């Protein structure tokens, strides 16, 4: 585990990566929705276009059928020639009576085809110019209409603006193309196509519509706003998670502090009881001896005897008070049964609690651990307190060296049936004369210290069947090594023995 500016950058980078992924996913959804909307609009307009053009070309068939049915007179008035005035798409009307030839030679073949198919037939097709003839063979006269495709389009009902619409619409037949509206074509992007023949066998033109959507038509503003909103949401979530983590860390530190204070009070009370019980015991023995001596003398000295008895009672009372005090403040976890505990996980939990302190002091932290977990027999709370105290002592020692030289190395492993934790700092180390007394109660090298922390850690380690030793590293800094029995079948028997004891 390494707590460095690079690790902090990676942590921020993870949130940035989450934001990028979610923003891209949101942009993809917005873009897909917009493309689906554009496709739906395109298909609707294309179907309307096909329906309008089909209605017009069917109308041409009806006009020819009406002419053949009515068979206008052959007088010079030729009323059918007034059709161009009624229908703008009709450029000219031709009529062939009996065996007379057509004025346009290309109409002969179309008339033969029309007679065979019994419906109108195309002739003189020139889609590039937007012209074609429609011929219907009938008796006694046959008729032909020259059509203008530009006028066939019902612009008043057209669903798109022909000049500005991005949709390209064409009529195609026999490798010829008539452009109804040019649209806007570009390279790249997405393309939608529509092709359907007109509803007329005599004018078998395919209505072809194409819509090309470029990258610039995507709703980038909506995507950007969505990304900003998402960034705000993630920032709020990160703040909430950070506050929750800080609150949980503070509660855990408070719990450890309370346990430490209780244990320190227990050690202090135990020491005080041990120191006070000796003079109290001597006082009790002296008063009892005085009472016996007074009893041996004939003189009646009731006052001396009463005084001696009162002294004895007060001595016993003092001893009882001290005993009750010790039982009240004695460490609550000393009788807790030992359980298998993952030593590496306990170290990581302590590092997590102290992460803000490590970052604030710019301490580089390395954790060296074997691949398999190191499970020891211990009281989880006592183990947490030992690790926490060792790390806090290391932090205080590292405050005495420049920031660039602050390093903390932790090593977890096992050897010879024991699990070991080594805490090594790059601080100034422990003075040679102070090293032998480091675990003595009330001995401290830190101004304002009580000298109970390391003594308590050693006591807790010993009661769990382990050991805590201190040394100076050959290069620099102090090294504290905690060893505890492994949680093996043999270790479980040892734990039972320790619990019974």
C-alpha positions in Angstrom: 0.0 0.0 0.0 1.5 3.3 -1.0 0.1 6.7 0.0 1.7 9.2 -2.4 0.6 12.1 -4.6 0.5 9.5 -7.4 -2.0 7.5 -5.4 -4.1 10.6 -4.8 -4.0 11.3 -8.5 -5.1 7.8 -9.2 -8.0 8.2 -6.8 -9.1 11.4 -8.5 -8.5 9.7 -11.9 -10.9 6.9 -10.9 -13.7 9.4 -10.4 -12.8 11.1 -13.6 -12.9 7.8 -15.4 -16.3 7.1 -13.9 -17.5 10.5 -15.1 -16.1 9.9 -18.6 -17.7 6.5 -18.9 -21.1 7.7 -17.6 -20.9 10.9 -19.8 -20.1 8.8 -22.9 -22.9 6.4 -22.1 -25.3 9.3 -21.6 -24.1 11.0 -24.8 -24.6 7.7 -26.7 -28.2 7.4 -25.4 -29.0 11.0 -26.3 -27.4 10.6 -29.7 -29.2 7.3 -30.4 -32.5 8.9 -29.4 -31.8 11.8 -31.7 -30.9 9.5 -34.6 -34.1 7.4 -34.0 -36.1 10.6 -34.1 -34.5 11.7 -37.3 -35.0 8.3 -38.8 -38.7 8.3 -37.9 -39.2 11.8 -39.3 -37.4 10.8 -42.5 -39.4 7.7 -43.0 -42.7 9.6 -42.4 -41.7 12.3 -44.9 -40.6 9.6 -47.5 -43.9 7.8 -47.2 -45.9 11.0 -47.6 -43.7 11.8 -50.7 -44.4 8.4 -52.2 -48.2 8.8 -51.6 -48.4 12.2 -53.2 -46.4 11.2 -56.3 -48.4 8.0 -56.6 -51.6 10.0 -56.6 -50.4 12.2 -59.4 -49.2 9.4 -61.7 -52.5 7.5 -61.2 -54.2 10.7 -62.2 -52.4 10.5 -65.6 -53.7 7.0 -66.2 -57.2 8.3 -65.4 -56.9 11.2 -67.9 -55.9 8.9 -70.7 -58.7 6.4 -69.8 -61.2 9.3 -69.9 -59.9 10.5 -73.4 -60.2 6.9 -74.8 -63.7 6.5 -73.3 -65.1 9.8 -74.6 -63.3 9.7 -78.0 -63.6 13.4 -78.8 -64.7 14.3 -82.2 -62.2 14.7 -85.0 -63.2 18.2 -85.8 -60.6 21.0 -85.9 -61.5 22.1 -82.4 -59.6 19.1 -80.8 -60.9 19.7 -77.2 -58.2 17.3 -75.8 -55.6 19.9 -76.6 -57.0 22.1 -73.9 -55.7 19.6 -71.2 -52.3 21.4 -70.7 -54.3 24.4 -69.6 -56.0 22.3 -67.0 -53.0 20.2 -65.8 -49.7 21.9 -65.5 -47.8 18.6 -65.7 -49.1 17.9 -69.3 -46.9 19.6 -71.8 -48.6 18.3 -75.0 -51.3 16.0 -76.2 -51.0 13.8 -79.3 -53.8 11.8 -81.0 -53.6 9.2 -83.8 -56.7 8.4 -85.8 -57.0 5.2 -87.8 -53.9 4.4 -89.8 -52.4 7.9 -89.6 -48.8 8.0 -88.3 -47.8 9.6 -84.9 -46.3 13.0 -85.1 -43.6 11.6 -82.8 -42.1 8.4 -84.2 -41.1 6.9 -80.8 -44.8 6.7 -79.9 -45.4 3.8 -82.4 -43.5 1.2 -80.3 -45.2 2.5 -77.1 -48.6 2.1 -78.7 -47.9 -1.5 -79.7 -46.8 -2.2 -76.2 -49.9 -0.5 -74.7 -52.2 -2.5 -77.0 -50.5 -5.7 -75.8 -50.5 -4.8 -72.1 -54.0 -3.1 -72.3 -52.7 -0.2 -70.3 -50.7 3.0 -70.9 -47.0 2.6 -71.8 -43.9 4.9 -71.5 -42.2 6.4 -74.5 -39.4 8.9 -75.0 -38.2 8.7 -71.4 -35.7 11.4 -70.6 -35.5 11.7 -66.8 -32.6 14.0 -66.8 -34.8 16.6 -68.6 -37.8 15.5 -66.6 -39.8 14.5 -69.8 -41.6 11.4 -70.9 -44.6 10.4 -73.1 -47.4 8.3 -71.8 -49.3 6.4 -74.7 -52.7 4.6 -74.5 -53.8 2.5 -77.5 -57.5 2.8 -78.1 -60.1 2.6 -80.9 -60.8 4.5 -83.1 -58.1 6.9 -81.8 -55.1 6.5 -79.6 -53.8 9.3 -77.3 -50.4 10.3 -75.9 -49.5 12.8 -73.2 -46.1 14.4 -72.8 -45.5 14.9 -69.1 -43.3 17.3 -67.1 -42.0 15.7 -64.0 -41.2 19.0 -62.3 -44.8 19.9 -62.5 -45.9 16.5 -61.4 -44.6 17.2 -57.8 -47.4 18.7 -55.7 -45.3 21.3 -53.9 -48.2 22.8 -52.1 -48.6 19.5 -50.2 -45.0 18.6 -50.0 -43.9 17.6 -46.5 -40.4 19.1 -46.8 -38.9 22.5 -47.8 -37.3 21.5 -51.2 -34.6 24.2 -51.0 -33.4 23.6 -47.5 -34.3 20.0 -46.6 -31.4 17.7 -46.1 -33.3 14.8 -47.6 -32.5 14.0 -51.3 -35.5 12.7 -53.3 -35.2 11.3 -56.8 -37.3 9.3 -59.3 -35.3 6.5 -60.9 -36.0 4.1 -63.8 -33.8 2.2 -66.2 -30.6 3.8 -64.9 -32.1 7.2 -65.4 -32.6 9.7 -62.5 -34.7 12.7 -62.0 -33.8 14.9 -59.0 -36.9 16.0 -57.2 -35.1 17.8 -54.4 -31.3 17.8 -54.1 -31.0 17.4 -50.3 -27.7 17.7 -48.5 -25.2 14.9 -48.9 -21.9 14.7 -46.9 -19.3 12.1 -46.2 -19.4 10.2 -42.9 -22.1 10.0 -40.4 -25.3 8.0 -40.7 -27.4 7.4 -43.8 -31.1 6.4 -44.1 -32.6 5.1 -47.3 -36.1 4.7 -48.7 -37.0 3.1 -52.0 -40.5 2.2 -53.2 -42.1 2.1 -56.8 -45.0 4.4 -57.6 -48.4 2.9 -57.5 -48.8 2.9 -61.2 -47.8 0.1 -63.6 -47.6 2.5 -66.5 -45.1 4.8 -64.8 -42.8 2.4 -62.9 -40.6 5.0 -61.3 -38.9 4.3 -58.0 -39.2 6.9 -55.4 -35.7 7.1 -53.7 -35.1 9.2 -50.6 -31.8 9.5 -48.8 -31.0 11.2 -45.5 -27.4 11.8 -44.5 -26.8 12.8 -40.9 -23.4 14.2 -40.1 -21.7 14.5 -36.7 -22.4 18.2 -36.6 -26.2 17.5 -36.4 -26.0 15.6 -33.1 -27.3 17.4 -30.0 -24.0 18.3 -28.6 -25.4 21.0 -26.4 -27.7 18.6 -24.7 -24.9 16.1 -24.3 -22.7 18.8 -22.7 -25.4 19.9 -20.3 -26.0 16.3 -19.4 -22.3 15.8 -18.7 -22.2 19.0 -16.5 -25.2 17.7 -14.5 -23.6 14.3 -14.2 -20.4 15.9 -13.0 -22.3 17.8 -10.4 -24.1 14.7 -9.2 -20.8 12.7 -9.0 -19.2 15.6 -7.1 -22.1 15.6 -4.6 -21.9 11.8 -4.3 -18.2 11.9 -3.7 -18.6 14.6 -1.0 -21.3 12.5 0.7 -19.1 9.4 0.6 -16.1 11.4 1.8 -18.1 12.9 4.7 -19.5 9.5 5.6 -16.0 7.9 5.5 -14.6 10.7 7.6 -17.4 10.3 10.1 -16.8 6.6 10.3 -13.1 7.0 10.6 -13.6 9.6 13.4 -15.9 7.2 15.2 -13.4 4.4 15.0 -10.6 6.6 16.2 -12.8 7.8 19.1 -13.6 4.1 19.9 -9.9 3.2 19.9 -9.1 6.3 22.0 -11.7 5.3 24.5 -10.4 1.8 24.7 -6.9 3.2 25.0 -7.9 5.5 27.8 -9.7 2.7 29.7 -6.7 0.4 29.3 -4.3 3.2 30.4 -6.6 3.8 33.4 -6.5 0.1 34.1 -2.7 0.0 34.0 -2.5 3.2 36.1 -5.0 1.8 38.7 -3.2 -1.5 38.8 0.1 0.3 39.5 -1.5 2.5 42.1 -3.2 -0.4 43.8 0.1 -2.3 43.8 2.0 0.6 45.3 -0.6 1.6 47.8 -1.4 -1.9 49.0 2.1 -2.4 50.3 2.1 0.4 52.9 -1.6 -0.4 53.7 -0.6 -4.0 54.4 2.3 -2.9 56.6 0.0 -0.4 58.4 -2.5 -3.2 59.1 0.2 -5.6 60.4 1.6 -2.8 62.7 -1.8 -1.9 64.2 -2.6 -5.6 64.8 0.7 -6.1 66.5 0.1 -3.0 68.6 -3.3 -4.5 69.6 -1.7 -7.7 70.7 1.0 -5.9 72.7 -1.6 -3.9 74.5 -3.5 -7.0 75.3 -0.5 -8.6 76.9 0.0 -5.7 79.5 -2.1 -5.7 82.6 -2.7 -2.0 82.4 -6.1 -1.2 81.1 -5.6 0.9 78.2 -8.9 0.8 76.4 -8.3 4.1 74.6 -5.1 2.6 73.0 -7.0 -0.5 72.1 -9.8 1.4 70.5 -7.3 3.6 68.6 -5.5 0.5 67.3 -8.8 -1.1 66.3 -9.9 2.0 64.4 -6.5 2.1 62.6 -6.9 -1.5 61.5 -10.5 -0.9 60.3 -9.4 2.2 58.3 -6.5 0.2 56.8 -8.9 -2.5 55.7 -11.3 0.0 54.3 -8.6 1.7 52.3 -7.5 -1.6 50.9 -11.1 -2.4 50.0 -11.5 1.0 48.3 -8.4 0.5 46.2 -9.5 -3.0 45.3 -12.9 -1.7 44.2 -11.2 1.0 42.2 -9.0 -1.5 40.4 -12.0 -3.7 39.6 -13.9 -0.8 38.2 -11.3 0.6 35.8 -9.6 -2.7 35.0 -9.3 -3.3 31.2 -12.5 -4.7 29.9 -10.9 -6.9 27.2 -8.4 -8.8 29.3 -10.7 -11.8 29.6 -11.9 -11.7 26.0 -11.3 -15.0 24.3 -8.7 -15.1 21.6 -10.0 -15.6 18.0 -8.3 -16.0 14.6 -7.6 -12.5 13.2 -6.1 -11.6 9.8 -3.0 -9.6 10.8 -2.7 -8.0 7.4 -6.4 -6.8 7.5 -5.9 -5.3 10.9 -2.9 -3.3 9.6 -4.9 -2.1 6.6 -7.8 -1.0 8.8 -5.4 1.0 11.0 -3.8 2.6 7.9 -7.2 3.4 6.6 -8.1 5.2 9.8 -4.9 7.2 9.8 -4.9 7.9 6.0 -5.8 11.6 6.5 -2.9 12.0 8.9 -0.5 10.2 6.5 -1.5 12.4 3.6 -1.4 15.6 5.7 2.2 14.9 6.8 3.1 13.6 3.2 4.4 10.3 4.5 5.2 7.6 2.0 3.8 4.3 3.2 4.8 0.9 1.9 3.2 -2.3 3.0 5.1 -5.5 2.3 3.0 -8.7 2.7 3.1 -12.3 1.6 0.4 -13.6 -0.8 -1.4 -15.8 1.7 -3.2 -14.2 4.7 -1.4 -14.3 8.0 -4.0 -15.4 10.6 -3.0 -15.0 14.3 -4.7 -15.8 17.5 -5.6 -12.5 19.2 -8.2 -10.2 20.6 -9.2 -8.1 17.6 -9.7 -4.8 19.6 -6.4 -5.3 21.5 -4.5 -6.0 18.2 -6.1 -2.9 16.6 -4.9 -0.8 19.6 -1.4 -2.1 19.4 -1.1 -1.4 15.7 -2.7 2.0 16.1 -0.3 3.0 18.9 2.7 1.8 16.9 1.6 3.8 13.8 0.8 6.9 15.9 4.3 6.7 17.5 5.8 6.4 14.0 3.9 9.5 12.8 5.1 11.5 15.8 8.7 10.4 15.1 8.5 11.3 11.4 7.4 14.8 12.3 11.1 15.4 13.3 12.5 14.9 9.8 11.9 16.9 6.6 8.8 15.9 4.5 10.7 14.5 1.6 12.5 12.0 3.9 9.3 10.7 5.7 8.8 7.0 5.0 6.9 4.3 6.8 7.4 0.6 5.9 5.2 -2.2 7.3 5.9 -5.8 6.8 3.6 -8.7 7.6 4.7 -12.3 7.4 5.1 -15.6 9.4 8.0 -17.6 10.7 8.4 -20.5 13.1 4.7 -20.8 14.0 4.2 -17.0 14.7 2.9 -14.1 12.7 5.0 -11.0 12.7 4.3 -7.3 12.0 7.3 -5.0 11.6 6.8 -1.2 11.7 9.9 0.7 10.5 10.0 4.5 10.2 12.7 6.8 8.8 12.7 9.1 11.8 15.6 9.9 14.2 15.3 6.5 16.0 15.5 5.8 19.7 18.4 7.0 21.8 20.6 4.1 22.9 20.2 4.9 26.6 16.4 5.0 26.3 16.0 1.8 24.3 16.2 -0.6 27.3 13.6 1.4 29.2 11.2 2.0 26.4 8.5 -0.4 27.7 8.7 0.7 31.3 5.6 2.3 32.7 5.7 6.1 33.0 8.9 6.3 30.9 8.6 8.6 27.9 10.9 10.5 25.5 8.2 12.8 24.3 7.4 16.0 26.1 3.9 15.8 27.6 3.7 12.0 27.2 2.5 9.7 30.0 4.8 6.8 29.2 1.9 4.3 29.2 1.3 3.6 25.5 4.2 1.2 24.7 3.9 -0.3 28.1 0.3 -1.1 27.5 1.1 -2.5 24.0 3.7 -4.8 25.5 1.3 -5.9 28.2 -1.5 -6.6 25.7 0.9 -8.5 23.4 2.1 -10.6 26.3 -1.4 -11.5 27.4 -2.2 -12.7 23.9 0.9 -15.0 24.0 3.0 -12.6 21.8 5.9 -10.3 22.2 6.7 -6.7 21.2 10.3 -5.6 20.8 12.0 -2.4 19.7 15.3 -1.7 18.0 17.0 0.9 15.8 17.4 0.2 12.1 21.0 0.1 10.9 20.5 2.8 8.4 18.0 5.1 10.1 14.8 5.1 12.2 13.2 2.8 14.8 11.8 -0.7 14.2 9.1 -2.3 16.3 8.3 -6.0 15.8 5.1 -7.6 17.1 4.9 -11.4 17.1 1.7 -13.4 17.8 1.0 -17.1 17.6 -0.5 -18.3 14.3 -4.1 -19.7 14.3 -3.1 -23.3 13.7 -4.5 -26.4 15.5 -1.5 -26.1 17.8 -2.2 -22.4 18.2 -5.8 -23.1 19.0 -4.6 -25.3 21.9 -2.4 -22.5 23.1 -5.3 -20.0 22.8 -7.4 -22.3 25.0 -4.6 -22.4 27.5 -4.3 -18.6 27.5 -8.1 -18.1 27.7 -8.3 -20.6 30.7 -5.3 -18.8 32.4 
